[in-house]
Amino acid sequence: MSEEENSPRSVVPPPWPFVEVIWEDSSSNQASWTSEDELPDEAIIVSRGWLVKKTKRSVKLAASMANWGDPKKWEFGEVVTIPHSAIIKQTQL
C-alpha cells in the first residue's frame, strides 16, 4: 500500500444535530382474517439519527452520511421521514 492509502483522512463533522425520536407508527396483522380480540395495536418506534431536514409536515433523520471530503456536499443513507403528527417525543442527544 502507498503512504497515501495508509494516511488517515480528515473527518468533517456533520452540521446537523443528532436526535432521538420516539414516534407512533401504524401496524398490521399478517393474517387475512382477524378477530376483534387480535386486532393489532400501534407500534411505538425509537429512531436515532442526524436531523437533516425539518419541514412543516415532517422531520427527516439520516442514519448514515458521507461528504467524501467536501464539507459542502453531503450524501445520506437510511433516511426515514417521520410526520410531526406521529412524534411522541424528540430529544437532541
BADO-449623 format. One line per 10 residues: their letters; for each residue x, y, z of N, C-alpha, C, O. Coordinates in pm, 1 decimal. Example, Ala and Ser with C-alpha at 12.3 -4.5 7.8 and 13.67 -1.06 7.14 Angstrom:
2
AS	1319.0:-569.0:780.0:1230.0:-450.0:780.0:1320.0:-330.0:780.0:1423.6:-331.9:846.5; 1285.0:-225.0:708.0:1367.0:-106.0:714.0:1290.0:3.0:787.0:1340.9:113.8:803.9
This chain:
93
MSEEENSPRS	83.1:-118.8:0.0:0.0:0.0:0.0:87.0:124.4:0.0:194.9:126.8:59.3; 39.4:225.3:-65.9:113.9:350.2:-69.6:92.7:425.7:60.9:0.8:396.7:137.5; 180.0:523.2:84.3:168.0:605.6:205.4:35.1:680.2:207.1:-24.1:698.9:313.4; -12.1:723.1:90.0:-139.2:795.3:80.1:-255.7:707.2:122.7:-348.7:755.4:187.3; -252.3:579.1:87.8:-360.3:487.3:124.6:-362.1:460.5:274.2:-468.1:432.2:330.2; -246.4:468.8:340.5:-237.8:442.9:483.9:-263.1:566.2:569.4:-287.3:552.9:689.4; -258.3:685.5:511.5:-274.5:806.9:591.2:-421.7:827.5:626.4:-509.7:800.1:544.7; -448.4:875.8:748.0:-588.1:899.4:787.3:-648.1:1015.8:708.3:-580.7:1115.1:681.1; -774.2:1002.0:672.5:-845.3:1108.5:603.2:-906.4:1201.5:707.0:-946.1:1158.3:815.2; -913.3:1326.5:673.4:-974.8:1420.2:767.2:-1125.1:1397.3:768.0:-1186.1:1372.8:664.0
VVPPPWPFVE	-1182.8:1405.4:885.0:-1326.1:1384.2:901.9:-1391.6:1519.2:927.9:-1353.2:1592.0:1019.4; -1490.1:1550.9:846.7:-1564.8:1674.1:864.2:-1688.5:1642.1:946.3:-1769.7:1560.2:903.4; -1706.2:1703.9:1063.9:-1824.5:1672.7:1144.8:-1952.5:1719.0:1075.0:-1954.0:1824.7:1012.0; -2059.4:1640.5:1086.1:-2186.4:1680.5:1024.8:-2240.9:1806.7:1090.2:-2228.6:1823.4:1211.6; -2300.5:1895.1:1012.1:-2353.2:2019.4:1068.6:-2493.8:2006.4:1127.6:-2552.8:2107.3:1166.3; -2548.4:1885.8:1135.5:-2684.6:1866.9:1184.4:-2683.8:1807.1:1324.3:-2589.5:1736.8:1360.5; -2787.6:1833.6:1403.9:-2795.4:1775.1:1538.7:-2829.1:1626.4:1530.9:-2900.3:1582.3:1440.8; -2777.1:1550.5:1626.3:-2808.5:1407.6:1638.9:-2924.3:1396.8:1737.8:-2915.3:1447.7:1849.5; -3032.2:1331.2:1697.9:-3153.8:1328.9:1779.5:-3207.7:1187.4:1796.1:-3173.7:1095.7:1721.4; -3292.9:1173.7:1896.8:-3373.3:1053.2:1915.7:-3518.8:1094.6:1902.9:-3562.5:1191.2:1965.5
VIWEDSSSNQ	-3593.8:1021.1:1821.5:-3735.7:1049.2:1803.4:-3814.3:923.9:1841.2:-3791.7:815.7:1787.0; -3905.6:940.6:1933.8:-3998.6:833.9:1969.8:-4128.8:867.6:1898.7:-4183.4:976.6:1915.2; -4178.0:772.3:1819.1:-4294.5:802.6:1736.7:-4384.7:681.6:1722.0:-4344.4:567.1:1742.5; -4508.3:711.7:1685.9:-4610.9:609.2:1673.1:-4629.7:575.4:1525.4:-4648.4:664.0:1442.1; -4624.6:447.4:1494.7:-4638.7:401.9:1357.0:-4758.7:308.3:1347.9:-4803.3:251.2:1447.4; -4808.0:294.8:1228.8:-4917.6:200.7:1208.0:-4861.7:58.3:1207.0:-4742.2:37.9:1185.7; -4947.2:-37.7:1229.5:-4907.0:-178.2:1220.9:-5023.4:-256.4:1163.3:-5137.6:-210.6:1163.2; -4992.1:-374.1:1115.0:-5097.5:-458.8:1059.1:-5068.5:-603.4:1094.4:-4957.0:-639.4:1132.1; -5169.8:-683.6:1081.4:-5150.5:-825.4:1104.3:-5115.4:-890.8:971.0:-5137.2:-832.2:865.0; -5062.8:-1008.4:976.3:-5026.4:-1080.2:855.2:-5135.3:-1178.3:811.8:-5128.4:-1234.3:702.3
ASWTSEDELP	-5233.5:-1198.8:895.1:-5341.5:-1292.3:863.2:-5445.0:-1224.5:773.2:-5458.5:-1102.1:773.4; -5516.1:-1303.9:698.5:-5617.5:-1245.5:611.3:-5745.7:-1211.7:688.6:-5817.3:-1118.8:651.5; -5774.6:-1285.5:794.3:-5892.0:-1257.3:877.0:-5847.5:-1251.5:1022.1:-5764.9:-1331.9:1065.3; -5902.3:-1155.7:1098.2:-5862.6:-1136.4:1237.4:-5985.7:-1111.9:1322.2:-6076.6:-1038.5:1283.4; -5986.8:-1174.7:1438.6:-6096.5:-1149.0:1531.5:-6072.6:-1015.2:1600.8:-5961.4:-962.4:1599.5; -6177.4:-961.6:1660.7:-6165.9:-833.2:1730.1:-6063.7:-840.0:1843.0:-5996.3:-740.9:1871.2; -6051.2:-955.4:1907.6:-5955.4:-973.2:2017.4:-5809.5:-967.8:1969.9:-5719.5:-942.4:2049.9; -5786.2:-991.3:1842.0:-5649.5:-999.5:1789.7:-5610.5:-880.3:1701.4:-5510.7:-887.1:1629.6; -5687.5:-772.4:1705.9:-5655.1:-655.3:1625.2:-5520.4:-596.6:1669.9:-5494.7:-587.2:1790.0; -5434.5:-557.0:1575.3:-5302.0:-506.2:1613.5:-5309.2:-366.7:1673.4:-5395.5:-286.4:1638.1
DEAIIVSRGW	-5216.7:-339.7:1764.7:-5202.8:-206.9:1824.4:-5104.9:-124.1:1741.9:-5037.3:-176.6:1653.4; -5097.5:4.7:1771.0:-4998.7:89.3:1708.4:-4860.7:43.3:1754.7:-4846.8:-17.0:1861.2; -4760.5:71.8:1674.9:-4623.4:38.4:1712.0:-4553.5:165.5:1760.2:-4565.1:270.8:1697.6; -4481.3:155.1:1871.2:-4400.6:266.3:1919.9:-4258.0:241.1:1871.6:-4198.2:137.9:1902.3; -4204.2:336.8:1795.6:-4073.6:322.4:1732.1:-3977.0:422.9:1794.0:-4015.7:535.0:1826.8; -3851.0:382.0:1809.9:-3744.8:472.2:1853.4:-3643.2:479.8:1739.9:-3583.7:379.0:1701.6; -3624.1:600.3:1686.6:-3527.6:621.5:1578.7:-3424.1:723.4:1624.0:-3457.1:822.3:1689.5; -3298.1:697.8:1588.2:-3190.2:791.8:1616.8:-3117.2:823.6:1487.1:-3096.2:735.9:1403.3; -3078.7:949.7:1471.4:-3004.5:988.3:1353.1:-2982.8:1137.6:1350.0:-3022.0:1210.6:1441.0; -2918.8:1181.7:1242.1:-2896.4:1324.6:1223.8:-3021.3:1386.8:1164.9:-3074.2:1339.0:1064.5
LVKKTKRSVK	-3068.0:1492.5:1227.0:-3186.6:1564.2:1180.3:-3144.3:1651.2:1062.1:-3102.1:1765.6:1079.2; -3156.6:1594.2:940.8:-3103.7:1662.1:822.2:-3203.2:1756.4:756.4:-3164.8:1841.5:676.1; -3331.8:1741.7:790.3:-3430.6:1833.5:733.7:-3555.8:1833.8:820.1:-3599.5:1730.4:870.5; -3612.3:1953.5:835.7:-3737.3:1970.2:909.9:-3828.6:2054.3:822.6:-3790.5:2163.0:779.1; -3949.5:2004.7:796.5:-4047.7:2078.5:717.6:-4170.1:2105.0:804.2:-4172.5:2068.4:921.7; -4270.6:2167.8:747.3:-4395.3:2191.9:820.9:-4463.9:2061.2:857.7:-4535.3:2054.4:957.7; -4442.4:1956.6:776.8:-4514.3:1830.9:796.5:-4433.0:1719.1:860.5:-4490.5:1626.6:917.9; -4297.5:1726.2:851.5:-4219.6:1610.9:896.5:-4076.7:1647.7:932.7:-4030.7:1759.5:909.2; -4007.5:1549.0:991.2:-3862.9:1555.6:1011.1:-3801.0:1441.7:932.6:-3864.2:1338.2:911.5; -3676.7:1461.0:889.0:-3604.5:1357.5:815.1:-3475.9:1327.6:889.3:-3392.9:1416.0:910.7
LAASMANWGD	-3460.1:1199.7:929.3:-3341.2:1155.2:1000.9:-3257.0:1067.3:910.0:-3309.4:979.9:841.0; -3126.9:1090.6:910.1:-3033.4:1007.3:834.9:-2949.6:926.6:932.7:-2891.5:982.2:1025.9; -2943.3:795.1:911.7:-2862.8:708.7:997.4:-2716.4:709.2:954.5:-2627.2:687.0:1036.3; -2692.1:734.6:826.1:-2555.6:736.9:773.0:-2539.9:856.0:680.9:-2636.0:901.1:618.6; -2417.3:906.9:672.8:-2391.5:1015.6:578.8:-2243.7:1016.8:543.5:-2159.2:966.6:617.6; -2215.5:1075.5:428.3:-2077.0:1088.0:382.4:-2062.6:1219.5:308.5:-2157.1:1267.4:245.8; -1943.0:1277.8:316.5:-1920.1:1400.4:240.7:-1801.7:1386.6:146.3:-1772.3:1480.4:72.3; -1734.1:1275.3:146.3:-1624.6:1245.9:54.4:-1520.7:1358.2:53.7:-1458.6:1386.0:-48.9; -1502.7:1422.7:170.2:-1401.3:1525.8:183.9:-1446.6:1666.6:150.4:-1370.3:1761.4:169.1; -1567.7:1682.5:101.9:-1619.1:1816.0:67.9:-1725.5:1853.6:171.0:-1835.9:1799.4:165.3
PKKWEFGEVV	-1696.7:1944.6:265.5:-1790.8:1976.0:372.9:-1920.0:2041.7:325.7:-2013.5:2055.1:404.6; -1927.8:2083.0:199.6:-2048.9:2146.5:148.7:-2137.1:2050.5:71.0:-2246.4:2087.6:28.4; -2091.0:1927.1:52.0:-2165.7:1832.0:-30.7:-2180.9:1699.8:44.6:-2085.4:1623.3:58.4; -2301.3:1674.7:92.6:-2327.7:1555.4:171.9:-2420.5:1460.7:97.2:-2504.4:1503.3:17.9; -2403.9:1330.9:123.8:-2495.7:1227.6:76.6:-2544.8:1152.0:198.6:-2471.2:1135.0:295.8; -2670.0:1106.3:193.1:-2733.6:1044.1:309.2:-2776.7:901.4:278.6:-2813.5:868.2:165.9; -2771.1:818.3:381.4:-2818.1:680.6:370.1:-2915.3:650.0:481.6:-2908.7:708.5:589.7; -3005.3:557.8:454.1:-3100.9:511.7:554.7:-3180.2:627.9:613.0:-3182.3:647.2:734.6; -3245.1:705.0:527.0:-3322.7:821.8:569.6:-3466.7:780.3:597.7:-3529.6:711.7:517.2; -3517.3:822.3:711.9:-3657.4:798.2:747.0:-3726.3:934.2:760.7:-3671.7:1026.7:820.9
TIPHSAIIKQ	-3845.8:944.7:704.7:-3928.0:1064.5:716.7:-4038.7:1035.3:816.8:-4114.4:939.8:799.5; -4048.6:1116.6:921.2:-4146.6:1095.5:1027.9:-4240.4:1215.7:1032.6:-4194.5:1327.8:1054.5; -4369.9:1195.5:1012.6:-4464.7:1307.7:1021.8:-4468.5:1363.8:1164.2:-4461.8:1288.3:1261.2; -4479.4:1496.1:1176.5:-4489.5:1558.7:1309.3:-4606.2:1500.8:1389.2:-4597.2:1486.1:1511.1; -4715.2:1468.2:1320.3:-4834.2:1416.0:1389.3:-4807.6:1281.4:1456.3:-4883.3:1241.7:1544.9; -4702.0:1210.2:1416.4:-4670.7:1080.2:1474.4:-4569.3:1088.7:1589.2:-4550.0:991.7:1662.4; -4505.3:1203.8:1604.6:-4397.4:1216.8:1703.9:-4454.5:1230.5:1844.6:-4539.4:1315.3:1872.0; -4405.1:1144.4:1932.3:-4441.0:1149.1:2074.3:-4339.8:1236.2:2150.1:-4377.1:1319.6:2232.6; -4210.2:1214.7:2120.0:-4104.3:1289.3:2188.4:-3982.1:1297.1:2098.0:-3948.6:1201.0:2028.8; -3915.6:1413.3:2099.4:-3792.7:1431.2:2023.8:-3689.0:1492.1:2116.5:-3716.2:1592.6:2182.3
TQL	-3568.2:1431.5:2122.7:-3463.1:1475.9:2212.7:-3332.0:1489.8:2136.7:-3293.5:1399.2:2062.8; -3263.6:1601.1:2153.9:-3131.1:1615.4:2095.1:-3031.3:1543.6:2186.0:-3030.8:1564.5:2307.3; -2947.8:1459.9:2127.5:-2850.4:1382.1:2205.2:-2713.0:1447.2:2203.1:-2619.0:1395.2:2263.3
